[in-house]
Amino acid sequence: MERVLPDDLIQDPNVCYYYECWHSRDKVFERAMNIKITKKGSKKLEAFHKKEWASEDVKHYGKPIPWDRWQKKDFTLEVCEDKEIIGSLTFTINADVAYIDIFLVADGKRSQGIGRVLIAKAEKLAREHGVHKIYLQTGKDWESVTFYVSQGYKKTADLPNHYFHTDFVEMTKFL
């Protein structure tokens, strides 16, 4: 069956139109949907999320979860020496879980304790914000895996053929 948009759908370049038709036991079902591609959420979209997630939270967690606990909080730590950045760590907290997105110490400054101080500070900040788990992703065979293990992280997942077709692992620590 050819899929044709119904005439009453207004054509808008920012909207993907999806129309489907299927048959089941001598019945014909049709559905037309507008799938709009938007930038970060509008107030209308946030209101939809608050309303719909409220019942899902009770279903899945047995209680309502305050909306602000679902809002992402971003943190960036910088280590400077002589006004030059020599290390940084960026993490996001969402629903009492922290994800370390960027963790980097300048090549000539490694093995001097900078990484240990950065990760300890990130974990302290995370605990202060009610985080119970912190995790990150790193290359499977990278030297950083040994560092994370020394800081109490454990491998919790293999991520084969991940970023740029390279094997990664997920490392997690419960705080």
C-alpha positions as CSV (number, residue, x, y, z in Angstrom):
1,M,0.0,0.0,0.0
2,E,1.4,3.4,-0.9
3,R,1.9,5.8,1.9
4,V,0.5,9.2,1.1
5,L,0.2,12.1,3.5
6,P,-3.4,13.1,4.2
7,D,-4.4,16.4,2.6
8,D,-5.2,18.0,5.9
9,L,-1.6,17.8,7.2
10,I,0.0,21.3,6.8
11,Q,3.4,21.0,5.3
12,D,6.1,22.6,7.5
13,P,9.8,22.2,6.8
14,N,10.6,21.8,10.5
15,V,8.2,18.8,10.9
16,C,8.7,15.2,9.8
17,Y,5.4,13.8,8.7
18,Y,4.9,10.1,9.4
19,Y,1.9,8.2,8.1
20,E,1.3,4.5,8.3
21,C,-1.5,2.2,7.4
22,W,-1.8,-1.5,8.3
23,H,-4.4,-4.3,8.2
24,S,-5.4,-6.7,10.9
25,R,-8.4,-9.1,10.7
26,D,-10.3,-7.2,8.0
27,K,-9.8,-3.9,9.7
28,V,-7.7,-1.0,8.3
29,F,-5.8,1.1,10.8
30,E,-4.4,4.5,9.9
31,R,-2.3,6.9,11.9
32,A,-0.7,10.2,11.0
33,M,1.8,11.9,13.3
34,N,3.8,15.0,13.2
35,I,7.3,14.4,14.5
36,K,8.8,17.8,15.1
37,I,12.6,18.3,15.5
38,T,13.2,21.0,18.1
39,K,16.0,22.5,20.0
40,K,16.1,22.1,23.8
41,G,12.7,21.7,25.4
42,S,10.0,24.3,25.5
43,K,7.8,25.1,28.5
44,K,5.0,23.0,26.8
45,L,7.4,20.1,26.4
46,E,8.6,20.4,30.0
47,A,5.0,20.4,31.3
48,F,4.3,17.2,29.3
49,H,7.4,15.6,30.8
50,K,6.5,16.6,34.4
51,K,3.0,15.2,34.0
52,E,3.8,12.0,32.3
53,W,6.9,11.1,34.3
54,A,5.1,11.7,37.6
55,S,2.9,8.6,37.0
56,E,5.8,6.6,35.6
57,D,8.0,7.4,38.6
58,V,5.3,5.9,40.9
59,K,5.0,2.9,38.7
60,H,8.8,2.2,38.5
61,Y,10.1,3.6,41.8
62,G,7.1,3.2,44.0
63,K,6.9,6.9,44.8
64,P,6.9,10.3,43.2
65,I,10.3,11.7,42.4
66,P,10.7,15.5,42.7
67,W,11.1,17.0,39.2
68,D,14.3,18.8,40.1
69,R,16.0,15.5,40.9
70,W,15.8,14.7,37.2
71,Q,17.3,18.0,36.1
72,K,21.0,17.7,35.0
73,K,23.6,19.6,37.0
74,D,26.9,20.1,35.3
75,F,30.3,20.7,37.1
76,T,33.7,21.5,35.7
77,L,36.9,21.4,37.8
78,E,40.1,23.0,36.6
79,V,43.6,22.7,38.0
80,C,45.9,25.6,37.2
81,E,49.6,26.2,37.6
82,D,51.1,29.6,36.8
83,K,47.7,30.6,35.3
84,E,47.8,27.7,32.9
85,I,45.3,24.9,33.0
86,I,47.0,21.6,33.6
87,G,44.0,19.4,34.4
88,S,40.3,19.3,34.2
89,L,37.3,17.1,35.1
90,T,33.8,17.6,33.9
91,F,30.8,15.6,35.2
92,T,27.0,15.7,35.2
93,I,24.7,14.7,37.9
94,N,21.3,13.3,36.9
95,A,18.9,11.4,39.2
96,D,21.5,10.9,41.9
97,V,24.0,9.4,39.5
98,A,27.2,11.2,38.2
99,Y,28.8,10.7,34.9
100,I,32.4,11.8,34.3
101,D,32.4,13.1,30.7
102,I,35.9,14.7,30.5
103,F,38.9,13.9,32.7
104,L,42.3,15.0,31.5
105,V,45.7,15.9,33.0
106,A,48.3,17.6,30.8
107,D,50.8,15.0,29.5
108,G,53.8,16.4,31.3
109,K,51.9,16.7,34.6
110,R,50.7,13.1,34.9
111,S,51.8,10.9,37.8
112,Q,52.0,13.9,40.1
113,G,48.8,13.3,42.0
114,I,46.7,15.8,40.0
115,G,44.3,13.2,38.7
116,R,43.8,11.7,42.2
117,V,43.0,15.2,43.6
118,L,40.6,16.0,40.8
119,I,38.7,12.7,41.1
120,A,38.5,13.0,44.9
121,K,37.1,16.5,44.6
122,A,34.5,15.4,42.0
123,E,33.5,12.5,44.3
124,K,33.2,14.8,47.3
125,L,31.0,17.3,45.3
126,A,28.9,14.4,44.0
127,R,28.3,13.0,47.5
128,E,27.3,16.6,48.7
129,H,24.6,16.5,45.9
130,G,23.2,13.1,47.0
131,V,25.0,11.0,44.4
132,H,25.3,7.3,45.2
133,K,27.1,6.2,42.0
134,I,29.7,7.7,39.7
135,Y,30.7,6.2,36.3
136,L,32.7,7.0,33.2
137,Q,33.8,5.4,29.9
138,T,37.4,4.9,28.8
139,G,39.3,2.9,26.2
140,K,39.5,-0.8,27.0
141,D,43.3,-1.1,26.8
142,W,44.2,2.5,27.8
143,E,46.5,3.1,30.8
144,S,43.6,5.1,32.4
145,V,41.9,1.8,33.3
146,T,44.7,1.0,35.8
147,F,44.3,4.5,37.3
148,Y,40.5,4.1,37.8
149,V,41.0,0.7,39.4
150,S,43.5,2.3,41.9
151,Q,40.8,4.8,42.8
152,G,38.2,2.2,43.6
153,Y,36.4,2.0,40.2
154,K,35.3,-1.4,38.8
155,K,34.6,-2.4,35.2
156,T,30.8,-2.7,34.9
157,A,30.4,-3.0,31.1
158,D,32.2,-3.7,27.9
159,L,31.4,-1.3,25.1
160,P,32.7,-3.0,21.9
161,N,33.1,-1.0,18.7
162,H,32.2,2.2,20.6
163,Y,33.6,5.7,19.9
164,F,35.4,5.8,16.6
165,H,35.0,2.0,16.3
166,T,37.3,1.4,19.4
167,D,36.5,-0.9,22.3
168,F,35.7,0.9,25.5
169,V,34.7,-0.1,29.1
170,E,32.5,1.5,31.6
171,M,34.0,2.0,35.0
172,T,31.8,2.5,38.1
173,K,32.2,3.4,41.8
174,F,29.5,3.4,44.4
175,L,29.9,6.2,46.8
